[in-house]
């Protein structure tokens, strides 16, 4: 049932969208958390992503994986202010600009903006976003040099 549902969902997503932006999560590390392991395994995130990627390739669509270090939850999607810290138990927060955000909805807005910026401008289109290792906000394969 799970595999059938994943096939139907990924096919629908790929058919209805030209570009799909996802967050590059380390599912292997997340499963080590004993409180979340069963839920994450039941959701089959890794299988969902692999199905999404190969079906996107079939249909000529684009899947963009935003780097796991991108601060999607802590960044205000309205004004771009970045909060220093935000514990996981904080589900809603109010920015200095007066906008109240739901953590997950705000992260979705920021991930979409980052993914679309990459398709238009290339990686690093929004310089105020930095990652701990100094790389771009999105994962990109290195360019191959022609001999």
Backbone as CSV, one residue per row, in Angstrom:
resi,resn,N_x,N_y,N_z,CA_x,CA_y,CA_z,C_x,C_y,C_z
1,UNK,0.823,-1.206,0.000,0.000,0.000,0.000,0.860,1.261,0.000
2,UNK,1.907,1.235,0.847,2.763,2.419,0.945,3.425,2.710,-0.397
3,UNK,3.962,1.680,-1.022,4.645,1.857,-2.307,3.690,2.348,-3.388
4,UNK,2.474,1.820,-3.398,1.471,2.263,-4.364,1.123,3.729,-4.133
5,UNK,0.954,4.116,-2.876,0.642,5.514,-2.546,1.790,6.426,-2.958
6,UNK,3.018,6.002,-2.697,4.175,6.808,-3.092,4.250,6.964,-4.609
7,UNK,3.976,5.891,-5.341,3.981,5.978,-6.804,2.936,6.969,-7.298
8,UNK,1.740,6.880,-6.757,0.667,7.782,-7.195,0.979,9.233,-6.850
9,UNK,1.491,9.467,-5.645,1.797,10.828,-5.214,2.939,11.428,-6.028
10,UNK,4.022,10.682,-6.205,5.153,11.222,-6.959,4.801,11.450,-8.427
11,UNK,4.015,10.566,-9.000,3.591,10.758,-10.389,2.749,12.016,-10.524
12,UNK,1.820,12.222,-9.599,0.984,13.426,-9.638,1.817,14.694,-9.474
13,UNK,2.747,14.678,-8.525,3.589,15.856,-8.302,4.427,16.191,-9.531
14,UNK,5.001,15.180,-10.149,5.857,15.413,-11.304,5.048,15.860,-12.516
15,UNK,3.868,15.312,-12.704,3.039,15.721,-13.839,2.520,17.152,-13.703
16,UNK,2.227,17.578,-12.465,1.606,18.883,-12.246,2.599,20.030,-12.058
17,UNK,3.897,19.736,-11.882,4.865,20.786,-11.588,6.096,20.670,-12.475
18,UNK,6.597,21.818,-12.945,7.821,21.843,-13.734,9.055,21.733,-12.848
19,UNK,9.002,22.376,-11.689,10.118,22.379,-10.745,9.607,21.980,-9.372
20,UNK,10.304,21.054,-8.747,9.946,20.601,-7.406,11.149,20.850,-6.507
21,UNK,10.912,21.553,-5.399,11.983,21.877,-4.465,11.785,21.056,-3.204
22,UNK,12.841,20.339,-2.806,12.791,19.538,-1.595,13.985,19.893,-0.721
23,UNK,13.915,19.520,0.533,15.025,19.747,1.447,15.855,18.473,1.516
24,UNK,17.160,18.629,1.439,18.071,17.493,1.494,18.255,17.083,2.951
25,UNK,17.461,16.118,3.391,17.513,15.669,4.786,18.372,14.418,4.907
26,UNK,19.047,14.280,6.028,19.815,13.060,6.291,18.918,12.097,7.052
27,UNK,18.151,11.359,6.290,17.189,10.431,6.874,17.904,9.395,7.738
28,UNK,19.066,8.965,7.305,19.831,7.968,8.056,20.125,8.462,9.472
29,UNK,20.499,9.723,9.611,20.772,10.270,10.946,19.494,10.529,11.737
30,UNK,18.436,10.906,11.050,17.184,11.209,11.730,16.552,9.948,12.314
31,UNK,16.773,8.815,11.680,16.207,7.558,12.152,16.870,7.115,13.463
32,UNK,18.047,7.646,13.750,18.723,7.316,15.008,18.004,7.875,16.229
33,UNK,17.155,8.885,16.027,16.350,9.430,17.114,15.222,8.431,17.379
34,UNK,15.259,7.779,18.524,14.323,6.695,18.805,12.875,7.155,18.897
35,UNK,12.671,8.415,19.205,11.294,8.924,19.263,10.684,9.106,17.874
36,UNK,11.522,9.422,16.895,11.023,9.700,15.550,11.244,8.562,14.561
37,UNK,12.036,7.579,14.927,12.465,6.550,13.981,11.304,5.838,13.295
38,UNK,10.325,5.420,14.051,9.206,4.687,13.457,8.409,5.567,12.490
39,UNK,8.136,6.799,12.879,7.366,7.706,12.018,8.108,8.009,10.722
40,UNK,9.410,8.246,10.834,10.205,8.559,9.652,10.295,7.341,8.740
41,UNK,10.489,6.186,9.310,10.567,4.971,8.499,9.231,4.673,7.830
42,UNK,8.139,4.887,8.540,6.815,4.661,7.955,6.527,5.612,6.798
43,UNK,7.064,6.813,6.879,6.825,7.795,5.821,7.629,7.484,4.559
44,UNK,8.703,6.720,4.670,9.528,6.298,3.535,10.063,7.495,2.749
45,UNK,10.689,8.432,3.450,11.200,9.650,2.822,12.250,9.375,1.763
46,UNK,13.151,8.454,2.039,14.210,8.158,1.065,13.628,7.580,-0.220
47,UNK,12.682,6.687,-0.069,12.050,6.089,-1.242,11.243,7.134,-2.009
48,UNK,10.574,8.024,-1.284,9.817,9.106,-1.908,10.735,9.976,-2.761
49,UNK,11.885,10.345,-2.200,12.814,11.200,-2.940,13.346,10.496,-4.182
50,UNK,13.731,9.240,-4.068,14.279,8.541,-5.235,13.227,8.396,-6.329
51,UNK,11.991,8.100,-5.950,10.911,8.015,-6.946,10.688,9.369,-7.612
52,UNK,10.702,10.417,-6.816,10.496,11.763,-7.337,11.587,12.123,-8.344
53,UNK,12.823,11.786,-8.036,13.937,12.147,-8.915,13.917,11.381,-10.235
54,UNK,13.663,10.071,-10.192,13.685,9.346,-11.469,12.457,9.658,-12.314
55,UNK,11.323,9.914,-11.691,10.139,10.283,-12.479,10.279,11.678,-13.063
56,UNK,10.917,12.578,-12.332,11.167,13.917,-12.866,12.068,13.841,-14.087
57,UNK,13.034,12.956,-14.042,13.922,12.774,-15.189,13.146,12.217,-16.386
58,UNK,12.242,11.288,-16.140,11.410,10.744,-17.212,10.579,11.821,-17.893
59,UNK,9.969,12.689,-17.075,9.048,13.690,-17.598,9.749,14.992,-17.992
60,UNK,11.051,15.067,-17.827,11.778,16.285,-18.186,11.553,17.428,-17.197
61,UNK,11.329,17.094,-15.953,11.114,18.099,-14.908,12.393,18.266,-14.099
62,UNK,12.383,19.211,-13.182,13.563,19.499,-12.381,13.260,19.333,-10.901
63,UNK,14.122,18.601,-10.201,14.026,18.462,-8.748,15.257,19.151,-8.166
64,UNK,15.020,20.112,-7.287,16.108,20.850,-6.647,16.113,20.482,-5.173
65,UNK,17.266,20.059,-4.686,17.423,19.714,-3.273,18.180,20.846,-2.575
66,UNK,17.496,21.537,-1.689,18.119,22.619,-0.929,18.915,21.997,0.211
67,UNK,20.091,22.531,0.452,21.016,21.993,1.439,20.384,21.917,2.828
68,UNK,20.742,20.889,3.583,20.168,20.676,4.915,20.546,21.771,5.890
69,UNK,21.599,22.537,5.634,22.036,23.595,6.544,21.370,24.927,6.250
70,UNK,20.558,24.992,5.213,19.842,26.227,4.886,18.858,26.546,6.012
71,UNK,18.878,27.761,6.570,18.038,28.081,7.737,16.594,28.404,7.365
72,UNK,15.900,27.468,6.788,14.556,27.721,6.270,13.540,28.062,7.353
73,UNK,13.666,27.488,8.530,12.703,27.755,9.603,12.983,29.068,10.319
74,UNK,14.248,29.454,10.395,14.645,30.626,11.172,14.653,31.914,10.364
75,UNK,14.419,31.840,9.063,14.478,32.994,8.177,13.073,33.503,7.891
76,UNK,12.840,34.787,8.136,11.516,35.369,7.860,11.306,35.414,6.352
77,UNK,10.226,34.819,5.874,9.955,34.777,4.439,9.445,36.114,3.914
78,UNK,9.125,37.058,4.802,8.628,38.364,4.385,9.768,39.375,4.262
79,UNK,10.570,39.522,5.338,11.601,40.564,5.340,13.024,40.018,5.240
80,UNK,13.231,38.715,5.432,14.556,38.128,5.297,15.402,38.152,6.556
81,UNK,14.808,38.522,7.690,15.554,38.547,8.944,15.827,37.116,9.405
82,UNK,17.064,36.881,9.834,17.472,35.559,10.289,17.575,35.556,11.806
83,UNK,16.822,34.658,12.454,16.909,34.528,13.906,18.126,33.692,14.265
84,UNK,18.717,34.013,15.416,19.912,33.286,15.839,19.602,31.843,16.206
85,UNK,18.616,31.659,17.063,18.279,30.317,17.537,16.774,30.126,17.488
86,UNK,16.372,28.877,17.278,14.968,28.536,17.348,14.859,27.058,17.706
87,UNK,14.553,26.740,18.974,14.421,25.337,19.373,13.274,24.650,18.624
88,UNK,13.335,23.343,18.535,12.312,22.591,17.800,10.922,22.696,18.407
89,UNK,10.830,23.014,19.701,9.499,23.106,20.321,8.782,24.401,19.956
90,UNK,9.452,25.356,19.340,8.811,26.604,18.899,8.140,26.339,17.560
91,UNK,6.823,26.310,17.536,6.083,26.007,16.313,5.603,27.261,15.597
92,UNK,5.353,28.345,16.327,5.000,29.630,15.723,5.888,30.702,16.336
93,UNK,6.208,31.723,15.546,7.036,32.809,16.043,6.694,34.088,15.296
94,UNK,6.981,35.216,15.946,6.703,36.525,15.370,8.020,37.222,15.072
95,UNK,8.159,37.700,13.856,9.363,38.395,13.417,9.314,39.851,13.885
96,UNK,10.452,40.524,13.811,10.515,41.942,14.174,9.669,42.803,13.243
97,UNK,9.415,42.314,12.029,8.590,43.082,11.081,7.095,42.969,11.397
98,UNK,6.741,42.137,12.394,5.352,42.006,12.817,4.621,40.812,12.231
99,UNK,5.269,40.047,11.377,4.640,38.888,10.752,4.737,37.677,11.682
100,UNK,3.608,36.999,11.885,3.588,35.772,12.676,3.686,34.593,11.719
101,UNK,4.634,33.713,11.994,4.899,32.578,11.109,4.596,31.262,11.793
102,UNK,4.015,30.346,11.041,4.009,28.938,11.413,5.353,28.400,10.932
103,UNK,6.041,27.692,11.762,7.404,27.247,11.453,7.481,26.475,10.137
104,UNK,6.597,25.513,9.924,6.658,24.664,8.741,6.235,25.408,7.472
105,UNK,5.214,26.236,7.570,4.760,27.003,6.404,5.837,28.004,5.991
106,UNK,6.450,28.664,6.977,7.528,29.604,6.687,8.701,28.894,6.016
107,UNK,9.052,27.714,6.519,10.144,26.941,5.915,9.808,26.572,4.474
108,UNK,8.569,26.213,4.211,8.158,25.862,2.845,8.294,27.061,1.910
109,UNK,7.898,28.242,2.372,8.036,29.460,1.554,9.509,29.736,1.251
110,UNK,10.357,29.605,2.258,11.781,29.871,2.078,12.451,28.842,1.166
111,UNK,12.084,27.579,1.291,12.649,26.548,0.432,12.240,26.760,-1.025
112,UNK,10.994,27.119,-1.239,10.530,27.391,-2.599,11.280,28.577,-3.196
113,UNK,11.435,29.641,-2.410,12.153,30.825,-2.901,13.605,30.488,-3.227
114,UNK,14.258,29.716,-2.367,15.653,29.341,-2.606,15.778,28.464,-3.845
115,UNK,14.868,27.520,-4.004,14.903,26.633,-5.163,14.649,27.365,-6.460
116,UNK,13.676,28.263,-6.463,13.374,29.020,-7.675,14.487,30.008,-8.004
117,UNK,15.142,30.558,-6.981,16.274,31.455,-7.218,17.408,30.713,-7.911
118,UNK,17.593,29.461,-7.558,18.640,28.658,-8.195,18.307,28.423,-9.659
119,UNK,17.042,28.159,-9.978,16.683,27.906,-11.371,16.856,29.157,-12.219
120,UNK,16.648,30.331,-11.642,16.734,31.568,-12.396,18.154,32.129,-12.418
121,UNK,18.792,32.171,-11.255,20.071,32.881,-11.116,21.266,31.988,-10.873
122,UNK,21.056,30.733,-10.594,22.160,29.864,-10.214,22.313,29.854,-8.709
123,UNK,23.199,29.030,-8.209,23.373,28.884,-6.760,23.899,30.164,-6.149
124,UNK,23.514,30.390,-4.909,23.994,31.564,-4.191,23.304,32.844,-4.590
125,UNK,22.066,32.760,-5.078,21.374,33.946,-5.546,20.963,34.872,-4.410
126,UNK,20.885,34.362,-3.191,20.498,35.180,-2.049,21.660,35.186,-1.055
127,UNK,22.546,36.151,-1.149,23.782,36.111,-0.382,23.631,36.231,1.130
128,UNK,22.502,36.708,1.647,22.380,36.832,3.095,22.257,35.472,3.757
129,UNK,22.044,34.441,3.007,21.930,33.099,3.551,23.289,32.428,3.480
130,UNK,23.802,32.028,4.603,25.085,31.335,4.589,24.961,30.023,5.341
131,UNK,25.833,29.105,5.015,25.826,27.796,5.646,27.095,27.644,6.470
132,UNK,27.111,26.738,7.438,28.291,26.580,8.293,29.584,26.287,7.542
133,UNK,29.501,25.530,6.446,30.731,25.201,5.724,31.026,26.171,4.593
134,UNK,30.222,27.232,4.453,30.485,28.265,3.467,30.043,27.923,2.063
135,UNK,29.371,26.786,1.870,28.921,26.415,0.534,27.591,27.073,0.222
136,UNK,27.158,26.895,-0.979,25.898,27.461,-1.434,24.723,26.875,-0.672
137,UNK,23.572,27.544,-0.752,22.373,27.087,-0.076,21.802,25.833,-0.720
138,UNK,22.233,25.499,-1.910,21.721,24.317,-2.583,22.858,23.381,-2.934
139,UNK,22.510,22.136,-3.059,23.505,21.142,-3.431,23.588,21.095,-4.943
140,UNK,24.767,21.241,-5.462,24.925,21.152,-6.899,26.112,20.269,-7.216
141,UNK,25.989,19.539,-8.296,27.083,18.674,-8.716,28.198,19.543,-9.291
142,UNK,29.454,19.161,-9.072,30.559,19.929,-9.638,30.552,19.858,-11.148
143,UNK,31.001,20.938,-11.782,31.047,20.984,-13.235,32.137,20.058,-13.743
144,UNK,31.832,19.349,-14.798,32.830,18.466,-15.414,33.568,19.234,-16.481
145,UNK,34.856,19.142,-16.449,35.673,19.823,-17.459,35.840,18.910,-18.675
146,UNK,35.698,19.498,-19.822,35.883,18.755,-21.067,37.376,18.687,-21.376
147,UNK,37.871,17.542,-21.854,39.315,17.421,-22.164,39.731,18.229,-23.358
